[in-house]
């Protein structure tokens, strides 16, 4: 009888440890995985990341964003958005398929810190790049 109890306890321990481990991983999972794509984490879009990652140039307080993406009626860049490190929205530029996906944004005078730039594709989702200025 003691062997049965020992076996039950051992099996129960394995089940609890496994369940706890899986639950812990789920709680610590990145909630933006396969929602927001980056150069380092292109998810299932690895083959097209080079066309979607926004390129940035900063000159003084002017930030120029370009996405090296061809534009067609079926497949195009929808917008660029710029946000500061504290979550402050700077600006957004939307595009039609007829536009060149290039936008200019004015950063606050003297701003230094992280800036996050996004580029949204109508077929390949939402791409982000953070830069330091």
C-alpha positions in Angstrom: 0.0 0.0 0.0 2.8 2.4 0.8 4.3 1.9 -2.7 1.0 3.0 -4.3 0.9 6.1 -2.1 4.5 6.8 -3.0 3.8 6.3 -6.7 0.7 8.6 -6.5 2.7 11.3 -4.8 5.6 11.1 -7.3 3.2 11.2 -10.3 1.3 14.1 -8.6 4.5 15.9 -8.0 5.6 15.6 -11.7 2.1 16.8 -12.9 2.3 19.8 -10.5 5.8 20.7 -11.5 5.0 20.4 -15.2 1.8 22.5 -14.9 3.5 25.1 -12.8 6.4 25.4 -15.3 4.0 25.7 -18.3 1.9 28.3 -16.5 5.0 30.2 -15.5 6.2 30.4 -19.1 2.7 31.5 -20.3 2.6 34.3 -17.7 6.1 35.5 -18.7 5.5 35.2 -22.4 5.8 38.3 -24.5 2.3 39.6 -25.1 3.4 41.2 -28.4 5.0 38.1 -29.8 3.7 37.8 -33.4 1.8 41.1 -33.0 4.7 43.5 -33.2 7.6 42.6 -35.5 11.2 43.9 -35.3 14.5 43.3 -37.1 15.6 41.0 -34.2 12.2 39.3 -34.0 10.5 39.1 -37.4 8.4 36.1 -36.3 6.9 34.3 -39.3 7.8 37.2 -41.6 11.5 36.5 -41.6 11.7 36.4 -45.4 10.2 39.9 -45.8 11.7 41.8 -42.9 14.1 43.8 -45.0 11.2 45.5 -46.8 9.3 46.4 -43.6 11.7 47.6 -41.0 11.5 51.4 -40.9 14.8 53.2 -41.6 15.5 56.4 -39.7 17.6 59.6 -40.1 17.8 62.2 -37.4 19.0 65.8 -38.2 18.5 68.1 -35.3 14.9 67.8 -34.3 13.8 66.4 -37.7 13.3 62.7 -37.9 12.8 61.2 -41.4 11.4 57.7 -41.6 11.4 55.5 -44.8 10.2 52.0 -45.3 12.0 50.4 -48.3 8.8 48.7 -49.5 7.3 48.7 -53.0 3.8 50.2 -53.1 0.9 48.7 -55.1 -2.8 48.8 -54.7 -2.7 45.2 -53.3 0.3 45.6 -51.0 1.5 48.8 -49.4 2.7 50.6 -46.3 -0.3 52.1 -44.5 1.5 54.4 -42.0 4.4 55.5 -39.9 4.1 56.5 -36.2 6.6 58.1 -33.9 6.4 57.8 -30.1 8.9 59.0 -27.4 10.3 56.8 -24.6 7.7 57.9 -22.1 4.8 57.0 -24.5 4.3 60.6 -25.8 2.8 60.5 -29.3 4.8 62.7 -31.7 3.0 62.2 -35.0 1.6 59.8 -37.6 1.7 59.8 -41.4 -0.7 57.7 -43.4 -0.2 56.6 -47.0 -2.1 55.4 -49.9 -0.6 52.8 -52.4 0.2 55.8 -54.6 2.6 57.4 -52.1 6.3 56.9 -51.4 6.5 55.5 -47.8 8.6 58.4 -46.5 7.6 60.7 -43.6 9.1 63.6 -41.6 8.4 64.1 -37.9 9.5 66.9 -35.6 10.9 65.8 -32.3 10.6 68.1 -29.2 13.4 70.6 -29.2 16.5 69.3 -27.4 15.0 65.8 -26.9 17.4 63.0 -26.1 16.3 59.5 -25.4 14.6 56.5 -27.0 12.2 57.0 -30.0 10.1 54.2 -31.3 9.1 54.3 -34.9 6.5 52.0 -36.5 5.7 51.0 -40.0 2.4 49.2 -40.8 2.0 47.0 -43.9 -1.5 46.1 -45.0 -0.3 42.5 -45.5 2.6 42.0 -43.2 1.5 43.6 -40.0 3.1 46.1 -37.7 6.9 46.7 -37.5 8.8 48.7 -34.9 12.3 50.0 -34.5 13.6 51.9 -31.5 16.5 54.3 -31.8 18.4 56.6 -29.4 18.6 60.3 -30.3 
